[in-house]
Amino acid sequence: MNQDVQVAIADNFIESCSKLPVDSREKAFRFLLKFKRNPLGQGANLEKLTMCRDKNLYSARIDKASRAILKKSESGSVLLLLWADTHDEAYRWAQNRVCEINPETGAIQLYTVDEQTIANERAPEETQTGLFANVRDRHLLKLGVPKALLPKIHRMQQKIDLIEAEDEVPRDCFEALTFLADGEPLEDVLLLVDELRGEQERVDTSDFEKALINPYSQQKFYVGPSEKELKAALDAPLEKWRVFLHPSQRKIVQRDWNGPVRLLGGAGTGKTVVALHRAKWLAENRCTADQKILVTTFTKNLATDIANNLAAICLDGQMAHVEVVNLDRWVNEFLQRNNYRFTIDYGKQADELWRKAFESRSDSLDSKFDEKFFREEWANIIQPEEVLTLKEYFKVSRTGRGIRMGRKERKLVWPVFEEYRVLQNERGIREPADAMRDACGLLQHMGKKPFNHVIVDEAQDMSSQAFKLLRTMVDEHPNDIFITGDAHQRIYGRPVVLGRCGIEVRGRSKKLKINYRTTDEIKTWAISVLQGVSVDDLDGGEDRFEQYTSLLHGENPCIRRFENVEKEVEGVVELISALKANGLAQESLCVVARTNSVVDSYGTMLNERGVPTYRILGTAIDERKKQGVRLATMHRVKGLEFDAMIIAGANADMIPNAALTTDDPMVKVSILNKERALLHVAATRAKKYVFVTGYGEQSPFLEM
């Protein structure tokens, strides 16, 4: 590559390449590689565009039919690839586009100056009315609005005017304007912008090399990607997290933290994005040759997804420092390496052992203490609180249980728990929580800890035993533990308090507030599903949807009811056909249902009606190159995203799942909250559309 010229690639360029004719996409990749090596070579066929508002735009030849549009700095030291399209469309796109350095923010901005703005001078500021009538020009400029766009901004009367101009306004100022349009005080927005920009020197609007270091520029432009990273970006252009980070995300990723960090954020805010880039940054900047990073989560399938996504952004040398595995699997393998004499039982033998233990109960026990009571007490109190003796059981708080118990009753029920443990010992088995405690004991007697850094994703589903184990797996030092989570999405487990597990995050807690995945309409609907549900912040406090903003807009979620399941499936087939006719690929459509058996049933009926499907299994990744509308359980889609989600079988006996019964009123509340969270999770996997279908009696969660 010509070392005197720096090449940066805009997110628009990557996305526009995906829309080229099929035979041009591979040529675009070859063009990129060749252009990176020698951007000023004769093969690029650079041609200056003379009829454009920006006088430093050029075109480059991708193939006979397609052209790339790029910006060349005045010094010639920086080339920015901005857009790719067919010949005439590329030139038309470039005509009123401007790419320049904002004199206030120092960021490289790409925007459109429309004909109306060019033709008409704006009226004096004091006569203005509309969406931003009360915001002075000097404040708009400070927020990053280009001076040329002030007339356009002042013409906006309603928020819909701003929404429709999204592609014509620089992303950084669009974000700030959205906060203002949503009613955030100007002073707060200015403070937020100043915080993200950090300390700034005087801006040189001709220095594009320096401007590329700006965090807002890095949100849009990628400098020096490897061939592997380019290929990954072009293969999945909508998954921009592989390349681009928001300044608020980048500040969290690229920082030395003096201890454990907790990162909260609603669905779509990029918590997993940050976790992946944090692992990459640590591997590149804070790991010596023999140091390892653990990236872990609760489920196998999510760990598999994370491993594949991390491999897409990391170089081979960086991945050598990283181990991605769900925690149960790590525990099992660790204990087996250390000659563990027990087999870890994940529920296969529990029914038989509980039945036998229950048979040993005292005859004087009240009938309310049935087998289900003992299993719920074990899962909600005995195991989480690590109760090993009757004396400890007398003292433990039973918060979260609705059946009250005095000292006498606790003494009467305790022998059943003792018998259950005896039966486990006889079988040589341990539950996952016991195995984690045993792993903790082994690690405490080891000289060197297995990891130098630990990153936890979807922490809301982890148990207190899991966090105590994670604390034991790494010594206390800067950058030791990084935790992301959102208890609004808790579909497993129960609340934990990190501080009680030895993980102190006070003073090192951050929250992401911008939803990049779903539209505002989907976000609002998904939040309404959780109405009345109190949610924790993973450390004993409360977490609320405050300043949780989506910059995207679209259609409201649609709920459709049918006479029977056959009519419903026919309706789903029509939806799929309409979405495909609207330009969506079938691989970007997902039909979900509550259980595996119901998913299989819908899959069979769709196939019978000529709709090809692809089942996303719990133990495998979603191979996007395989054709077919996606089928999955609502649990399985956690961590995935699609253009459209069709939530099928939303009936009263399925959402919530009627099979989940209890006599304990407080446990019932917990079950219903998790079922609501599951619907929330399924809906927030969608980028553009949500459809909820069903037949018979409607799910009570849809009565809003």
N, C-alpha and C positions, 0 to 999 in steps of 0.2 A: 504493500500500500504506500502511496505517496505520503510521507510523514509530515509534509508541510501543510496538508489540508485535513481538517477535521470534518468527518461526516457524522451527522446526527439524523435520526429517523423519527418522524412524527407518528403519533398513534393514528392520525388520519391516514397516513400512507399505508400502514399495515392493514387497517380496516378496508381501505379502498382496493387494495390488492385482492382481497377475498371476493370482491364483486366483479373482477375482470372475467372475461370468458374463460372457460375451463382450460383451454389450450394455452392461455396467456399466463396463468398463475405460476406454473413451473418456470416459465421464461422470466417472470418477475423476480423469482428467487435467484436465478442465475444472474440476472441483471444486478441485483443487490450485491451479490458476492463480488462480481467483477467491478462494480462501481466503488465498493469499499477499498479494493486493492489499488485501483488507479482511477480516481474520480475525474481527473482531467485528461484522461487518455482519449485517443481519437474514437474509440469504440463507444464512448458515452454519447457522442453527437450532441453536445451541449449547444442550445440555440437560445439566444436572448429573446424574451418576449417584449415586443415594443408597444403593444396596445393594452397594457395592464396598468392599473393604478399604482402598483408597486413596481418601480423601475428596475428592480434587481431580481426579478423572477426569470427562470430559465426552464426549458424543457429538455428532457433526455429521452432517447429512443429505447423502449423496452423491447418491442418487436415491430413488425410492419404496421400493426394496427393500434398499438398502445403507446402512451407517452407517460413519463413521470414529470411532475412539476416540482421544482426546487428553488430554494432561496440561496443566493450567493452573497456573502457579506462583502462590504465594499473593499476590504483588504484582500478578499479572495481566500482567506484562511479557513473559512467555515462554509460548508454546504449543508443545507437542511432539506431533506427529502420530505415533501409535504403531501403529495397526492399522486394517485395513479388512475388512469382512465383511458378510454378509447380516445383517439387523436382529437376529434372535434370537441368532445365533452371535457377533456382535460384543459384545453385552451379556454373553453367557456367558464370552467370552474375558476381559472386563474384571473379572469378579467378584473373583477372587483375585490380580489383578496389582497390583504396587506399582512405582511409578516415583519414585525419590528420589535425593538426592545422598548418596553414601557419605561418612560423617564422617572416614574414614581417608584415602581416596584423592582425594576431591573430584570424582569422576566421577559422571555421571548413570547410574544403573543401573535396569534393568527386570528384574523377576523375579517368580516365583510363590510364594505361601505356600499350601501345600496344607492340606487339612483335618486331616491327621494332625498336622502341625506346630502348627496352631492349637489342636487339642484336647489335646495332650499336652506336658507340660513334659519337657525332657530330663533324664536321670539325671545325678547329679553327675559332673563331668569325670573324676575318678580311676577311676570304675567303667566307663568306656567301653571298648569293643572295636570293632574294625573297621578300615576302610581308613585312617582318619585318627586312630586312637586315640592315637598318639604326638605329635600336633600340638596344642598348647595353644590355647585359645580366643583368647588375645591375639595369637597368631601368625596364626590364621585371619582375625581381624579386620583385621590389618595387611595381609594378602594381598587384602583387598577383599571378604571374605565378609560380607554383611549380617547383623547380629545376629539378625534374625528367621529366618535360614536355618541357624543353628548346629545346631539339633536335626536338621534334614534331613541336613546334612553328616555328623553323627556317627552317623546310622542307616546310612550306607553301609558295606557289608561288603566289597564287591569293586569292581573298576574298572567292571564292567558297570553297577553302580548309579549311578556318576557319569555314564557315557555316556548312560544312559536319562534322566538329569535335565538334559541339555544345554540344552534349551529353557526350563528353569525357573530356571536359575542365570545370573547376570550373566556376560557373556562374559569380562570381564577376570579375575574370580576363577575361572571355569571353566578358563581357560588355566593359571593358577597351580596349581590343584588337579590338573590333568592331569599337570603336571611332577612333582608330589609322588607321584601314583599310579604314575608310570613309574619311580620310584626316585631322582629327583633329590634331593640333600640339601636340607633346609629352608633352610639358610644360603645356598645358591646361589640358590634361588628368591627368597628375600627380597632378595638383592642385585640380581637381575635386575629385580624389580619396582621397587625404589628407583631403579635406573638409568633405567628408562623413565619414571618419574614426574617425575624431576628435582627441582629445588628447589621446595618447597611451603610456602605460607603457611598460616595457620590456616584450616580449612575452615568456611565459612558454609553450612550445609545448606539455607538458604533462597534463596541467590543463584544462580539457574539461569543468569543471563546469564554470570557468571564461570565456572560449571561447564561451559558449552558450549565453553569454550576449552581445557578439559582434554583431553590427547591421547587418553585412553581414551574420553571422551565423543565425540570426533570420529571414533572408530572406528565408532560406532554412529549418531550423529546428524549430519545434514547441514544446515548453516545457509545460507540465502540462495541456493539453486541458481537458475540462469537457466532460462528456459523450454526452451532447447535441452538443457540438462543433465537437466532433469526428464523430458523426452520420451525421451532416450536411456536413462535409468535405468528407466523404465517399460517401454520396448520390450525391454530385456534385464535383467530384475530379478536373475537369478542371477549376472550379471557385476558383482558389487558393487565391484570395483576401480575402476569408473568414478566412484565417489563416496567410498568409505570406505577409509581406510588404517589399518593397525595402528600403534600408537605407535612401534615399532621402525622401521617403514618411514618414517613421517613425519619422524622425527629425521634420517634419512639424506637425505630429499628436501629438507627446509627447513633447510639448513645451508650456510654458506660453507666450502668446503674449500680448503686452501692447496696445491692441486696435484691431480694425477690421483688418482682413487678407483677401487678394485676392489671389487665387490660379488659375493660368491659365494652360492650357495644351491641346494639340491636342487630337483627338479621340483615345481612347485606352491607354492613359497614366495613368489612374487610379485616376482621380479626384473624382469620386463618391466613390471609395475605400477609399480614404483619408477622405472624408466627413463622411462616416460611422464609420470608426475607430476613427475619432475625436470625434464623438458623444459618442462612447463607452468610450473613455479615459476621457472625461469630466464627464460623469456619474459616472465613477469609482473613479475619483481623485479630482474633483472640485465642486461637488454638495453636499450640505447639504440636510437634510431630506425633506425640503419643496421646494427645488429649481427645476426648470424645464428647459429642453432644447427643443427648437423648431427646428425640421428638416423639411425644406419646399422646395418646388420646384414649377414649373409652372403648370404642368398637373396632373390630378387625377391619371392616370395610372402609371406615373413615381413615384408618392408618394406611391402608393400601392406597387410597386416593391421595393422601398427603405425600406418601413416598413417591408416587409417580409425578405429582406436580412439583415436588422439590427437585427431583432429578431433571426436570425440564428447565429449571433456572440456575442450577448449580453446575459448575465444572466438575470433572471427575475427581480432581484433587480435593475439592471441597466436600464432595459426598463421602470421601473416605473417612472424614471426621464425624459423620452423622449416622446415627442408628434410628430408624423410624419403626416403631413397633407399638401395638396397643399394650397396655400395662399388664393385663392378665397373661398374655403370652410371654412377656419378659419375665414375670415372676415364675411361671412354670419352667422356663428354660434355665433360669438362674438356680432355682432349687434343685432341679435334676442334675445340674453340673456339680452341685454340692451334696450329692447323695441323699436327697430328701426321701424319707421312707414312706411318705404318704402320696396318694393320688388325689389331685385336685378335682373335686366334683362340682360341675357347673349346673347342677339341678337334676341330673338324670336319676340319682338314687334318693333324692330328698323325699319323694312321696311315700316310698316304702318305709323309710326310717321314721318319718313323722307319724305314720300310722301306728307303728310299733311303740314309739315313745308315748303317744297319746293313750294307748291302751294301759299304760302303767300309772295313769293319773289316779288321784285320790277319789274315792266314791263320794266324799263330802263336798266336792267342787260344784259350784253352781253351773247350771246348764249353759249359761252365757259364755263359759270358758270352753268353747268347742275347739276342734283341731285348727280351724282357721285362725282363732284368737292366738293360739300358741305360735303359729307360723308368722303372724303379723307382729307379735311381740318380739319374736326373735329377730326379724328383719328390721324392725324400727327402733328397738331399744337394746336388746342384748348384744347384737353384733356391733352396731355403730358406736355404742358406748363402751364396748369391750368389757362387758360384765362377765366375770369368770367365777364368782362365788355368790352365795346367798347374802353374805354380809354386804357385798357391793350392790346387789339387787335391792336391798332395803334402802340404800342411800340414793340410788340413781333417780334423776328426774325423768318422768315419762311424758314430757312435752310432745304433743302430736298424737297422743292416744286419747280416745274418747271414753273408754271403759275404765272407770276409776277403780283403784285397788289400794287397800290398806296393807299394813304389815302382815296381818293374818293371811290375807289372800295371796300375797306374794310368797309367803312360806309354803302355802299349799300347792302353788303352781310350779315352784322351782324344781321339784324332783323330775318333772317332765323334761325340762331343759337339760338336767344332769343325765337323764337316760338317753336323750338324743346324742349327747357328746359321747357317752359310753358306746352307743351303737356305731358312731362314726369311727371311734378308735378300733372297734372290733373289725370293721370293714377296711381300716387303713385309709380313710379318706379325710379330706379337709375341704371346707368351703373356701372360696377365693379370699374372703376377709381374713380367715385364719392363716392362709398361705402368705398373705401380705405381712401379717404380724410376724410370722416365722422368718420371712425374708428380712424384715427389719432387724430381728435379733441377730441373724448371720452377718448382716452388713455392719452392725455396730462393733463387731469383733474383728473386722477386717481392717488392715492397715491403710490400704489405698481404696478410695471410693471409685466405683466403676465409671462415673461421668464427671466432667468438669462443668458442664452446663446442662440444664434440663428445661425443655420447652413443652408446655402442656396446652393442648387445644381442646375446646369444648369442655372446659373444666367443670361446668355446672353438673355434669353427669358422673363426676368422680365421687368416691366415698371418702369419709374421714380417714379410713385405713390407707387408702391410696395416697392421700396427701402426706400422711405421716411417713409412708414408705419413700415417697419422692424426696422429702426433706432429708431422709437418711442416705439417699443415693448420691448426694453431692455435698461437699463441704460448704460451709458458709463463707462466702467471699463475693466480691462484686460480680454481677452478671450471672449469679448462680441459678436462679429459677425465674422463668418467664411464663406467666399464666394468662390465658385468654378464656373468656366465657361470657355467657348470657343466660341468666336463670330464667328468662322468659321462654327459653328453648329447652328447659329441663324436661326430658322425656324418660329419663332413668333416675334412679337414686333419690336422694333426699338432700335438703340443705346442709351445708357444712360451714364451719367458721375457720378460715385459714389460720387465724391467730392461735386457735386452740390446737392446731396441728403443727405448731412450731414454725409457721411461715408468716413472718411479719411484713405486711405490705403498706403499713401506714406511711404516708409521705411518698409512696411510689405507686400510686394508683392513677390510671389514665382511662379516659373514655372516648371512644370514637362515636361521632354523632351524625355523620353523613352516610346515607344509604346509597350505594352505587349500583345495586343490582335491580331492585324492584321500583316500580313506579310509585308515586305518592298515593295513588288510588289503591293499589294493592297493599302498600304499607299500612294505610289507614284502616282498611278492612281487616287485615291480619291482627292489628292491635285491638280492634273491637272484639275479636274472638276471646281475648284475655281480660275483658272487662270484669272488674271485681276481684281479680286474682292479685294477691299481694306477693311481690317477688323480692328475693334477697339479693345482696350484692356480693355474695361468696365470702363475706367476712363479718356477718352479723348485722349489717345495715340493710337499708331498703334501696332497691334500684327502680327508677321510674323512667318512662319514655320522655325525658325532658330534652328539648332541642334536638330531637331525632328527626332529621330532615332528609327527604328524598329529592334529588334534583331532576328526576325523570318524571314524565307524566304520560298517561295513557287512559285506557278504558277502565271503568269500574269492574270488579269481579262480578261474574254473572252466575246466579243460582237457578237451576232448571230442575223441575220435578216431572216425573213420568208415571204412567199407570202401572207399569211392571218393569222387570229387569230387561226384558227383550226390547221394549220401547226405549228404555234408557240407553242401551247399547247402540240402537239405531241412531239415537240423538248424538251419542259420542262419535259415531262414524261420520255424521254430518258435520260436527264440529271440526274433526280432523281434516276433512275435505276442504272446509272453508278456510282453515288456517294454512293449509298447503297452497290453496289458491291465492292466499294473501302473501305468498312468498316465503313462508316458513318451511324449513327442512323438516322432514319427519323425524330425524334424529334429535331435533330440538324440542319435540313434543313429548310430554310424559303423562301417562295415566297412572294414578296411584289409588290404592285402596287400603283399608285398615289392616287386613291380615293376608298372609301368604295364600291361603285357600281361596279367598275372594279375588285376589289379584290373578291367580291362575284361571279362575272361572271367567273373568272379564277377558283375559288373553285368548282363551279358547273361542269365545263368542266373537271377538274382533277378527280373529283369523278366519273364522267361518264366513265372515262378511267381507273378506278380501283385504283386510288391513294387516300388513306385515308388522310384526312386533318383535321387540328384543327385550328379553327379561334381564333386568339388572339384579344379579344375585347378591346375597349378603357377603359372599366371600370373594367377589371379583369386582374389578373396576368397570366403569361404563366405557366400553371401547367405542368411541364416537365414530369410527370408520365403519362399524357394522350397521347395516341398514335396518330400519324398522322404528316404529313408534315405541318409545321406552315404556316399560311396565315395571313397577316397583311397589313395595310396601311404603307406607308413609314414614316408617322408621328408616328405611334404606336410603331415601333421598336426602337425608341429613348431610350437609356438606357439598351437595351437588346444585347445579342450576340449569334451567331450561328456559326457552323463550315462552313456553306456555305449559301450565299445569292444569290437568283435568282431574279433579278429586272426585272419584266415582264411589257410588254406594254410600252416600252421606245420609244414611237412614238412622232412625232413632235407636235401633238395636245394634248399630255398628259404630257410630260416632256419637257418644262414647260406646266403647265395646261392652256389650251387655254381659259378656263372660266375666268381667272384672267386678265381682260382687264382694261385699263386706257388711258386717253388722256394726262395725265401729264407725260412728258418724264422722270422726276426724280423719280416719283413713279414707273414707269415701270422698271427702273434700280433696284430699291429696291425689286420689285416683282421677277425679274429674279435672283437677288442675293440670295434671299431666296429659290427659286426653285433649284438653283445650290447647296446651302447648304443642301437641303433636299436629293438630290442625293448623296452628300458627306456623309451625316449621314447614309443613307441606306447601302452604300458600306462598311463603316467602322464598321458595326456591324459584319462583317465576320472575322473569324479567319484564314480560309484556302483558301476558294474559293469565287470568285465573277463571276456571269454570268449575262449579260445584254441582254435581248431578246426583240424582237419587230417585227412589220410588217408594211408594207407601208413606208411612209417617216420617216426617222430616226430622233431622237431627236437631235437638234443642239448642245446640250451639249456633244454629243459623238464624235463630229468632232474635234479631237485634233491633 
